[in-house]
């Protein structure tokens, strides 16, 4: 399957006014793509579209809650009418809840699933409708917790497990039906976005993301790579691959580690704010790509990701490096043999 260069694509992105979605929209615009942007915050959408248009990007915004299938369809229709076709569809919108499972109300859990799972289901079914004729890429945002469960975000973890299962099953069905659609699951590790402050919180302290944090640009780079290349799963950040592997090969050890740091790893050290806003039921996006803790170290570049983006080059470098080492070792052995013969 051959996918178009990003510069020739119309790309639809949900959750476009914050974090990963916002970073991806801005990066795609710089690379010449035309954009259809969906989020709940209509004012922020309008501001973002104006920003991108001022840079020469063709950008269309449509406000919708992705958990509402009717709203989502109407927004997609509006975007498709203005852009014409859609080449890549990115289901990125997501929310979270911090708290012990027994203390989180069931209605909050259902609301989270409406966005995180049903938003992806709604978006994927719509995306296939728009992509099946001309082909393209469907990209769903999972997480490292799609494989590696963590405490205090149990319902978020469950939703991302569900997104993975749904996406993998959908990929099989579309491939069996020979539809020209590439289906990708993106699995980021902890990313420096406003995610913690947009989450609803039932903990006695303000939550934070566990170190190390990675830059949202790395996720955007991965998304745009998968818009051009057929990749089933893309792990963003070395820790995503490591945590996934540990959960698979050493689940009991991983669980014990998580239990030992249950109230420290995600603890910002600040008491919970009694009047904090969150984005579970209503939008809390403020056109911010990164979180508000500016003092934290953020990994801006990932050698692991570069290896995934450029596997042929990486393989060549490894082979070349191996040959160079082999030649050096052989030369040292020859010199050692020559020295030994002179001594004797």
BASEDO-658626 format. One line per field, with one value per residue (C-alpha): x, y, z; residue in three letters. Coordinates in Angstrom, 3 decimals. Layout:
u <- (X,...)
v <- (Y,...)
w <- (Z,...)
resn <- (ala,...)
! end
This chain:
u <- (0.000,1.385,0.454,0.813,3.490,2.142,2.580,-0.084,-2.537,-5.756,-5.423,-8.232,-7.187,-9.411,-8.477,-6.712,-6.612,-4.289,-1.201,-0.402,-3.252,-2.221,1.459,0.584,-1.626,1.107,3.775,1.546,0.800,4.525,4.952,2.325,-0.719,-4.295,-6.078,-9.494,-9.501,-12.052,-12.280,-14.926,-13.521,-14.943,-13.183,-9.803,-10.481,-11.211,-8.040,-5.967,-7.397,-6.672,-3.106,-2.507,-4.153,-1.903,0.999,-0.478,-2.137,-5.602,-7.342,-10.975,-12.321,-15.512,-16.484,-17.757,-17.616,-16.206,-18.213,-21.397,-21.641,-24.071,-21.950,-18.836,-20.453,-21.686,-18.226,-16.600,-19.102,-18.373,-14.637,-14.963,-17.183,-14.598,-11.423,-12.783,-11.101,-9.482,-6.165,-5.253,-7.614,-6.123,-8.225,-6.354,-8.968,-8.670,-9.343,-8.250,-9.219,-6.774,-7.914,-8.222,-10.790,-13.029,-13.172,-13.931,-17.679,-18.948,-20.453,-16.979,-15.668,-18.435,-17.730,-14.044,-14.943,-17.299,-14.300,-11.377,-13.025,-16.287,-14.648,-12.095,-14.810,-16.946,-13.931,-12.619,-15.954,-16.292,-12.680,-13.119,-16.154,-14.068,-10.863,-12.167,-12.530,-9.229,-7.194,-5.230,-4.145,-6.242,-4.191,-5.468,-3.756,-3.237,-0.622,2.069,-0.717,-2.453,-0.106,1.370,-1.263,-0.654,-2.476,-4.386,-5.376,-7.203,-10.118,-7.779,-5.649,-8.756,-9.809,-6.388,-6.368,-9.724,-8.395,-5.556,-7.853,-10.310,-7.592,-5.828,-9.128,-10.172,-6.812,-7.300,-10.791,-9.787,-6.785,-8.972,-11.374,-8.379,-9.353,-6.549,-6.385,-3.313,-4.298,-1.791,-1.807,0.494,1.672,3.397,5.079,4.664,4.548,4.962,1.420,-1.355,-2.673,-2.469,-4.110,-6.882,-7.638,-10.273,-8.599,-9.712,-6.274,-5.281,-2.406,-2.049,-1.050,1.957,3.364,6.179,9.684,11.131,8.893,9.201,8.434,5.029,6.889,8.127,4.538,3.604,6.637,5.542,1.970,3.102,5.543,2.658,0.567,3.151,4.188,2.197,3.142,0.879,2.220,4.590,6.011,6.981,9.775,12.169,10.208,7.073,8.871,10.650,7.515,5.536,8.240,8.548,4.779,4.783,7.843,7.884,4.314,4.570,7.802,6.337,3.215,5.268,7.297,4.110,2.633,5.767,5.575,1.791,1.655,5.009,5.558,2.538,2.620,3.592,4.187,1.452,-1.884,-4.927,-6.560,-10.202,-11.321,-9.289,-10.834,-10.645,-11.623,-13.662,-17.131,-16.320,-13.411,-10.388,-8.065,-6.156,-4.057,-1.145,1.132,3.083,2.358,2.650,5.598,8.406,11.077,10.855,13.432,11.979,13.602,13.524,15.222,15.075,17.726,15.288,12.668,15.157,15.991,12.289,11.846,14.931,15.347,17.336,19.818,20.114,20.742,23.400,25.089,25.050,26.466,29.047,29.983,30.244,32.493,34.677,35.020,35.758,38.457,39.964,40.021,41.562,44.200,45.050,45.330,47.672,49.807,49.890,50.916,53.635,54.991,54.999,56.931,59.550,60.005,60.534)
v <- (0.000,3.377,6.355,9.974,12.298,14.407,17.526,16.177,14.998,16.148,15.035,14.894,15.088,14.796,16.346,19.025,21.868,20.379,18.247,15.657,16.642,20.290,19.472,17.145,19.748,22.387,19.978,18.723,22.307,23.087,20.061,21.331,19.232,20.507,19.927,19.071,19.673,18.417,19.255,20.269,23.769,25.781,29.020,27.303,25.578,28.900,30.442,27.465,27.535,31.265,30.644,27.911,29.819,32.785,30.432,29.383,26.166,25.174,24.431,23.630,23.290,21.625,21.405,18.031,15.562,12.373,10.291,11.561,9.675,12.175,15.224,13.441,12.498,16.026,17.452,14.944,15.762,19.473,18.873,16.493,18.943,21.704,19.666,17.201,13.938,12.695,10.859,10.281,10.056,10.445,9.441,11.244,12.697,11.335,12.079,10.526,10.046,9.657,7.700,4.266,2.224,1.772,5.553,6.610,6.919,4.588,7.499,9.011,5.691,5.558,9.132,8.299,5.269,7.429,9.499,7.080,3.969,4.964,8.079,5.793,3.350,6.167,7.757,4.503,3.576,7.060,6.999,3.724,5.184,8.099,6.144,2.954,4.364,6.175,4.544,6.135,5.794,5.329,6.112,5.462,6.729,4.017,4.165,2.106,1.210,-0.545,-3.361,-2.297,-1.655,0.987,1.727,4.958,5.199,1.898,2.985,4.855,1.716,-0.352,2.047,1.883,-1.926,-1.771,0.617,-1.791,-4.799,-2.894,-1.482,-4.829,-6.576,-3.840,-4.095,-7.832,-7.343,-4.556,-6.546,-9.636,-7.507,-6.117,-2.497,-0.006,1.333,1.253,0.869,1.992,1.969,4.609,3.711,6.649,6.538,9.489,12.644,16.235,17.494,19.054,15.507,15.494,18.878,17.977,14.717,14.452,13.794,11.756,11.578,13.637,15.109,16.667,13.951,14.048,11.888,9.489,10.247,10.204,12.527,12.724,15.658,15.700,16.417,12.808,11.544,13.978,12.834,9.197,9.990,11.740,8.924,6.453,8.717,8.010,4.446,1.315,0.552,-1.645,-0.455,2.375,2.732,6.314,6.637,3.944,3.447,2.474,-0.485,-1.351,-1.203,-3.205,-5.879,-6.076,-6.414,-9.246,-11.174,-10.329,-9.376,-10.254,-8.303,-5.325,-5.449,-5.522,-2.528,-0.575,-1.493,-0.302,3.171,3.480,6.797,8.239,7.694,9.796,12.193,15.789,16.542,19.192,18.777,18.331,21.603,21.705,23.888,22.425,22.296,19.163,17.989,14.879,16.309,19.773,21.062,22.323,22.775,26.044,25.598,24.286,21.563,20.985,20.601,23.399,21.964,23.776,22.533,18.879,17.326,16.323,13.977,15.921,13.364,9.585,7.434,4.510,6.459,7.497,3.828,3.061,5.935,5.021,1.229,0.785,3.504,2.097,-1.387,-0.039,1.837,-1.262,-3.426,-0.783,-0.384,-4.146,-4.452,-1.623,-3.288,-6.635,-5.025,-3.302,-6.549,-8.438,-5.752,-5.886,-9.663,-9.435,-6.888,-9.081,-12.092,-10.094,-8.840,-12.366,-13.769,-11.014,-11.828,-15.517)
w <- (0.000,-1.013,1.148,0.055,1.419,4.293,2.156,-0.228,2.415,4.032,7.665,10.227,13.902,16.972,20.304,18.290,20.820,23.443,23.938,21.294,18.981,18.995,18.463,15.578,13.925,14.046,12.795,9.962,8.946,8.748,6.492,4.078,4.967,4.862,8.166,9.507,13.266,15.807,19.513,22.042,22.538,19.642,20.611,20.813,17.482,15.812,17.247,16.113,12.592,12.340,13.537,10.967,8.119,8.832,8.093,4.758,5.930,4.787,8.096,8.863,12.405,13.617,17.292,18.497,21.358,19.833,22.315,20.660,17.358,15.845,16.665,15.423,12.094,11.478,12.205,9.845,7.109,7.485,7.201,4.252,2.390,2.756,2.221,-0.341,0.602,3.811,3.504,7.157,10.113,13.607,16.633,19.395,21.787,25.308,28.978,32.274,35.910,38.803,41.836,43.384,41.473,44.521,44.993,41.410,40.665,37.962,36.044,35.687,34.410,31.814,30.749,30.269,28.140,26.060,24.978,25.072,23.645,22.000,20.543,18.873,17.770,16.353,14.679,13.247,11.692,10.215,9.097,7.229,5.449,4.170,3.468,1.850,-1.670,-2.150,0.619,3.431,7.036,10.173,13.288,16.819,19.970,22.528,25.274,26.930,29.369,26.470,27.554,30.903,33.592,36.243,39.520,40.229,36.561,36.383,34.200,31.827,31.602,30.856,28.092,26.430,26.650,24.861,22.204,21.461,21.176,18.992,16.721,16.263,15.433,13.023,11.241,10.699,9.293,6.900,5.686,5.198,3.150,1.220,1.872,1.096,4.662,6.892,10.569,13.209,17.002,18.528,22.052,23.770,27.145,29.565,27.442,28.618,27.942,30.109,30.656,34.508,34.972,32.495,34.333,37.026,40.365,43.386,44.998,48.073,46.054,42.625,40.154,37.897,35.139,36.076,34.845,32.310,30.308,26.530,24.245,22.466,19.219,19.280,19.208,16.438,14.454,14.880,13.810,10.641,9.887,10.095,7.862,5.148,6.044,6.843,10.458,12.657,16.034,16.944,20.462,21.318,23.870,24.991,28.228,26.312,24.761,28.039,30.212,27.669,27.523,31.324,31.711,29.196,30.369,34.089,35.030,38.738,39.172,37.333,39.513,42.719,41.551,40.778,44.163,45.976,44.401,44.229,46.113,45.079,41.345,40.295,43.262,42.462,46.130,46.095,47.908,45.690,44.720,45.884,42.966,40.082,36.621,34.523,31.061,31.823,31.131,29.778,27.761,29.660,26.661,26.443,23.286,25.323,24.013,27.233,30.927,33.463,35.412,33.603,36.011,34.960,32.641,29.277,26.769,23.515,21.245,21.194,19.483,19.749,17.808,15.150,14.703,14.229,11.780,9.749,10.076,6.843,7.785,11.310,9.936,7.579,10.411,12.617,9.835,8.956,12.608,13.008,9.964,11.238,14.638,12.995,10.821,13.860,15.832,12.881,12.470,16.181,16.005,13.002,14.803,17.908,15.795,14.072,17.400,18.810,15.838,16.189,19.889,19.172)
resn <- (unk,unk,unk,unk,unk,unk,unk,unk,unk,unk,unk,unk,unk,unk,unk,unk,unk,unk,unk,unk,unk,unk,unk,unk,unk,unk,unk,unk,unk,unk,unk,unk,unk,unk,unk,unk,unk,unk,unk,unk,unk,unk,unk,unk,unk,unk,unk,unk,unk,unk,unk,unk,unk,unk,unk,unk,unk,unk,unk,unk,unk,unk,unk,unk,unk,unk,unk,unk,unk,unk,unk,unk,unk,unk,unk,unk,unk,unk,unk,unk,unk,unk,unk,unk,unk,unk,unk,unk,unk,unk,unk,unk,unk,unk,unk,unk,unk,unk,unk,unk,unk,unk,unk,unk,unk,unk,unk,unk,unk,unk,unk,unk,unk,unk,unk,unk,unk,unk,unk,unk,unk,unk,unk,unk,unk,unk,unk,unk,unk,unk,unk,unk,unk,unk,unk,unk,unk,unk,unk,unk,unk,unk,unk,unk,unk,unk,unk,unk,unk,unk,unk,unk,unk,unk,unk,unk,unk,unk,unk,unk,unk,unk,unk,unk,unk,unk,unk,unk,unk,unk,unk,unk,unk,unk,unk,unk,unk,unk,unk,unk,unk,unk,unk,unk,unk,unk,unk,unk,unk,unk,unk,unk,unk,unk,unk,unk,unk,unk,unk,unk,unk,unk,unk,unk,unk,unk,unk,unk,unk,unk,unk,unk,unk,unk,unk,unk,unk,unk,unk,unk,unk,unk,unk,unk,unk,unk,unk,unk,unk,unk,unk,unk,unk,unk,unk,unk,unk,unk,unk,unk,unk,unk,unk,unk,unk,unk,unk,unk,unk,unk,unk,unk,unk,unk,unk,unk,unk,unk,unk,unk,unk,unk,unk,unk,unk,unk,unk,unk,unk,unk,unk,unk,unk,unk,unk,unk,unk,unk,unk,unk,unk,unk,unk,unk,unk,unk,unk,unk,unk,unk,unk,unk,unk,unk,unk,unk,unk,unk,unk,unk,unk,unk,unk,unk,unk,unk,unk,unk,unk,unk,unk,unk,unk,unk,unk,unk,unk,unk,unk,unk,unk,unk,unk,unk,unk,unk,unk,unk,unk,unk,unk,unk,unk,unk,unk,unk,unk,unk,unk,unk,unk,unk,unk,unk)
! end
